[in-house]
Amino acid sequence: MSTGTTTAGRAGLGGSLKEVTARPEFTLAVLAAAGFVALAVATDGNLLSRGTLEAFFRFLAVPIVIGLSQMVVLAIGQMNLSVGTLTGLCAMVAAWLMLEGGLPAPLAVLGALGVGLAAGLVNGLLVVFTRINGFIVTLATMTIIEGLRYGVNGPDTFQGYSPWLRGLGTASVLGLPVVLVLALVVAALVALFFGRAVVGRQLLATGGSPFAARLSGISNDRSIVIAHGLSGLLAGVAAVITVAASGSVNSSIGDDLLLQSFAAPIIGGVALAGGVVSVAGTCLAAFLVRLVDVMQAQFDINPRWIDLIVGAVVLGAVLLGTVRQKLSKGSS
């Protein structure tokens, strides 16, 4: 009896271990660890110095949140091209409210989050009422937001705002930057939203099969508006982190975030067709992208080469996901 139980337990443990190691998140975790160690060795340990390590994790927060912002729209099978410029606009609005509007930092933060949420809802409503693909709609709103972002303060830079907010951007808790802790809390909330909340499951149902979702009584239009609204809200969160961590903002904020917003979720295993999300994969992929950024800074590599590498990896991830999808359909 005991021998049979032990054997069954071992078989179950082996099966569970095989399932874990087969997941894309496990592969990403191994690559992230190996990449970090390799970069630490290549920089003669400079990466492990307190200042470099702190900066690495502090500026990891925005790629995580901006990747989640794109992920929630990918969940319904759409894209949001305006996440980068919207992050910049929200950052400019927060700084303007503190410096020109004279508002305290908490109210300015709420204002930035409100702008992000409102812009996201507008994106969603435009998609629903015009029946135009979200790619086209957000391409148009991205251009509009670029103009609004520049109109807040022209080419000038906002700096010298709330010492409390800037202090928050450099503060640490148990050795981790507060902004990174905030990003991880946001990631945990997004994971709970898709894993436990009815609305989150409905978004995945809409992305997986809009027709089946409609037959189940799910409003696909509602899912579209919610997904874009949540994406805008997360862009607002990324903006607040940017304002806190950078200490100054200008109209160029957000220009480099669009590729990162796609790289993190797609490399992390999120399906472009919708219906599948991976918060852990998105966070790990953001870590890998951040490693590439640090490598560029440490070895003075032309940023265009970095864009080429990240773009190629994203394309490879898309092609791999397509092959996997075809293989799974063939086997079923």
C-alpha positions in Angstrom: 0.0 0.0 0.0 2.7 2.5 1.0 4.9 1.5 -1.9 2.0 2.1 -4.4 1.2 5.5 -2.8 4.9 6.5 -2.9 5.1 5.5 -6.6 2.0 7.4 -7.5 3.2 10.4 -5.6 6.5 10.3 -7.5 4.7 10.0 -10.8 2.5 12.9 -9.9 5.5 15.0 -8.8 7.3 14.1 -12.1 4.3 15.0 -14.1 4.0 18.3 -12.3 7.7 19.1 -12.8 7.4 18.3 -16.5 4.4 20.6 -16.8 6.3 23.4 -15.1 9.4 23.1 -17.2 7.3 23.0 -20.4 5.7 26.3 -19.7 7.1 29.4 -21.6 7.5 31.2 -18.3 10.0 28.7 -17.1 12.1 29.1 -20.2 11.9 32.9 -19.8 13.0 32.6 -16.1 16.0 30.5 -17.1 16.9 32.9 -19.9 16.5 35.9 -17.5 18.7 34.4 -14.9 21.4 33.3 -17.4 21.3 36.7 -19.1 21.7 38.5 -15.8 24.7 36.3 -14.8 26.3 36.7 -18.2 25.9 40.4 -18.2 27.3 40.7 -14.7 30.4 38.7 -15.8 30.8 40.7 -19.0 30.8 44.0 -17.0 33.3 42.6 -14.5 30.7 42.8 -11.8 29.7 46.4 -12.4 26.1 45.3 -12.9 26.2 44.1 -9.3 27.3 47.4 -7.8 24.7 49.0 -5.6 24.0 52.0 -7.8 23.8 50.1 -11.1 21.6 47.4 -9.6 19.3 49.9 -8.0 19.0 51.8 -11.3 18.4 48.6 -13.2 15.4 47.6 -11.0 14.1 51.2 -10.7 13.8 51.6 -14.5 12.4 48.1 -14.9 9.1 49.3 -13.4 7.8 51.2 -16.5 8.5 48.3 -19.0 6.5 46.0 -16.8 3.5 48.2 -16.5 3.6 49.4 -20.1 3.8 45.7 -21.2 0.7 45.0 -19.1 -1.1 48.0 -20.6 -0.6 46.4 -24.1 -1.4 42.9 -22.8 -4.9 43.7 -21.6 -5.8 44.8 -25.2 -4.1 41.9 -26.8 -6.3 39.7 -24.5 -9.3 40.6 -26.7 -7.3 40.2 -30.0 -6.7 44.0 -30.5 -3.7 46.3 -30.3 -3.2 49.8 -28.7 -0.6 51.8 -30.6 -1.2 54.9 -28.4 0.1 53.5 -25.1 3.5 55.2 -25.4 2.3 58.6 -26.3 -0.6 58.3 -23.8 2.0 57.6 -21.1 3.9 60.7 -22.1 0.7 62.8 -22.1 -0.3 61.6 -18.6 3.2 62.3 -17.4 3.1 65.9 -18.8 -0.4 66.4 -17.3 0.8 65.3 -13.8 3.8 67.6 -13.9 1.7 70.5 -15.3 -0.9 70.1 -12.5 1.8 70.3 -9.9 3.8 73.2 -11.3 1.2 75.3 -13.2 -2.0 74.2 -11.5 -0.5 74.3 -8.0 -2.1 71.0 -7.0 -0.6 68.6 -4.5 1.1 65.5 -5.8 -1.7 63.1 -4.8 -4.3 65.1 -6.8 -1.9 65.4 -9.7 -1.5 61.6 -9.7 -5.2 61.1 -9.7 -5.4 63.6 -12.6 -2.9 61.6 -14.6 -4.7 58.4 -14.0 -8.0 60.0 -14.9 -6.6 61.2 -18.3 -5.2 57.7 -19.0 -8.5 56.1 -18.2 -10.5 58.6 -20.2 -8.3 58.3 -23.3 -8.5 54.5 -23.1 -12.3 54.6 -22.8 -12.4 56.9 -25.8 -10.3 54.4 -27.8 -12.7 51.6 -26.9 -15.8 53.6 -27.7 -14.4 54.6 -31.0 -13.7 51.0 -31.9 -17.2 49.9 -30.9 -19.2 52.7 -32.6 -17.1 52.9 -35.8 -16.5 49.2 -36.1 -13.0 50.1 -37.3 -10.1 47.8 -36.2 -8.4 49.0 -33.0 -5.1 49.1 -34.8 -6.4 51.9 -37.0 -8.3 53.7 -34.3 -5.3 53.8 -31.9 -3.0 54.8 -34.7 -5.2 57.9 -35.2 -5.5 58.6 -31.5 -1.8 58.2 -31.1 -1.2 61.1 -33.5 -3.8 63.2 -31.8 -2.3 62.5 -28.4 1.2 63.4 -29.7 -0.1 66.8 -30.5 -1.8 67.2 -27.1 1.4 66.0 -25.4 3.4 68.7 -27.1 0.7 71.3 -26.5 1.0 70.9 -22.7 4.4 72.6 -22.5 5.9 72.7 -26.0 9.5 71.7 -26.1 10.3 72.8 -22.6 10.9 70.4 -19.7 9.0 70.2 -16.5 11.2 69.8 -13.4 11.4 70.8 -9.8 7.9 69.4 -9.0 6.8 67.6 -5.8 9.9 66.6 -3.7 7.6 63.9 -2.1 6.9 62.3 -5.5 10.5 62.5 -6.6 11.6 61.1 -3.3 9.2 58.2 -3.9 10.9 57.5 -7.2 14.3 57.0 -5.5 13.0 55.3 -2.2 13.6 51.7 -1.5 11.8 49.0 0.6 13.8 46.0 1.7 16.4 46.8 -0.9 13.9 47.1 -3.8 12.9 50.4 -5.4 9.4 51.5 -4.3 8.4 52.0 -8.0 9.3 48.4 -8.8 7.3 47.2 -5.8 4.4 49.3 -7.1 4.8 47.7 -10.6 4.8 44.2 -9.1 1.7 45.0 -7.1 0.0 46.2 -10.3 1.0 43.0 -12.0 -0.4 40.9 -9.2 -3.7 42.8 -9.4 -3.9 42.3 -13.2 -3.2 38.6 -12.7 -6.1 38.4 -10.2 -8.3 40.3 -12.6 -7.8 37.8 -15.3 -7.7 34.8 -13.1 -10.5 35.4 -10.6 -12.7 38.4 -11.7 -15.7 37.6 -13.9 -15.0 40.6 -16.1 -11.4 39.4 -16.7 -12.6 36.0 -17.7 -15.1 37.6 -20.1 -12.3 39.6 -21.8 -10.4 36.3 -22.4 -13.6 34.7 -23.7 -14.1 37.6 -26.1 -10.5 37.3 -27.3 -10.7 33.5 -27.6 -13.9 33.4 -29.7 -16.1 36.5 -30.0 -18.9 34.3 -31.5 -18.9 31.8 -28.7 -18.7 34.6 -26.1 -21.7 36.3 -27.7 -23.7 33.0 -27.5 -22.8 32.8 -23.8 -24.4 36.2 -23.2 -21.1 38.2 -23.0 -21.2 41.6 -24.5 -18.1 41.8 -26.8 -18.6 45.6 -27.1 -18.4 46.0 -23.4 -15.3 43.8 -23.3 -13.6 46.1 -25.9 -14.4 49.2 -24.0 -13.2 47.7 -20.7 -10.0 46.4 -22.2 -9.1 49.7 -23.7 -10.1 51.6 -20.6 -7.9 49.4 -18.4 -5.0 49.8 -20.9 -5.3 53.6 -20.6 -5.4 53.4 -16.9 -2.2 51.3 -16.8 -0.6 53.8 -19.1 -1.5 56.4 -16.5 0.2 54.3 -13.8 3.3 54.0 -16.0 3.3 57.8 -16.4 3.1 58.3 -12.6 6.1 56.0 -12.2 8.0 57.9 -14.9 7.3 61.2 -13.3 8.5 59.9 -9.9 11.6 58.0 -11.1 12.9 60.5 -13.7 12.6 63.7 -11.9 11.8 65.6 -15.1 9.5 65.2 -18.1 9.2 66.7 -21.5 7.2 66.2 -24.7 9.4 63.3 -25.9 8.4 61.1 -22.9 6.9 57.8 -24.2 8.4 57.9 -27.7 10.4 54.7 -27.0 7.7 52.8 -25.2 5.7 51.4 -28.1 8.1 48.6 -29.1 8.6 47.8 -25.4 4.9 47.5 -24.9 4.6 44.9 -27.6 7.9 43.1 -26.8 7.1 42.3 -23.2 3.7 40.5 -23.7 4.5 38.9 -27.0 7.9 37.5 -25.9 6.1 36.6 -22.7 3.7 34.2 -24.5 0.6 36.4 -25.0 -1.3 35.4 -28.1 -1.8 38.1 -30.7 -5.1 36.5 -31.7 -6.5 37.0 -28.2 -7.8 34.8 -25.4 -4.4 34.1 -23.8 -2.5 36.2 -21.3 0.6 35.7 -19.2 1.4 38.3 -16.5 4.4 36.4 -15.3 5.7 36.0 -18.8 5.2 39.7 -19.5 7.1 40.6 -16.4 10.0 38.2 -17.2 10.1 39.4 -20.8 10.3 43.0 -19.6 13.3 41.9 -17.5 15.0 40.6 -20.6 14.3 43.8 -22.5 15.7 45.7 -19.6 18.9 43.6 -19.8 19.3 44.5 -23.4 19.0 48.2 -22.6 21.7 47.9 -19.9 23.9 46.0 -22.3 23.5 48.9 -24.8 24.5 51.4 -22.1 27.4 49.4 -20.7 29.0 48.7 -24.1 27.9 51.8 -26.0 26.0 49.9 -28.7 24.1 51.9 -31.3 20.5 52.0 -30.1 19.3 51.2 -33.6 21.0 47.8 -33.3 19.2 47.2 -30.0 15.9 48.1 -31.7 16.8 45.6 -34.5 17.5 42.8 -31.9 14.3 43.4 -29.9 12.2 43.6 -33.1 13.7 40.4 -34.4 13.0 38.6 -31.1 9.4 39.9 -31.2 9.0 38.7 -34.8 10.4 35.3 -33.8 8.1 35.1 -30.9 5.1 35.8 -33.1 6.1 33.2 -35.7 6.8 30.6 -33.0 3.3 31.3 -31.5 1.7 30.9 -34.9 3.5 27.6 -35.4 2.4 26.4 -32.0 -1.2 27.4 -32.6 -1.2 25.5 -35.9 0.3 22.4 -34.3 -2.2 22.4 -31.5 -5.1 22.7 -34.0 -3.6 19.9 -36.0 -3.2 17.6 -33.0 -6.8 18.3 -31.9 
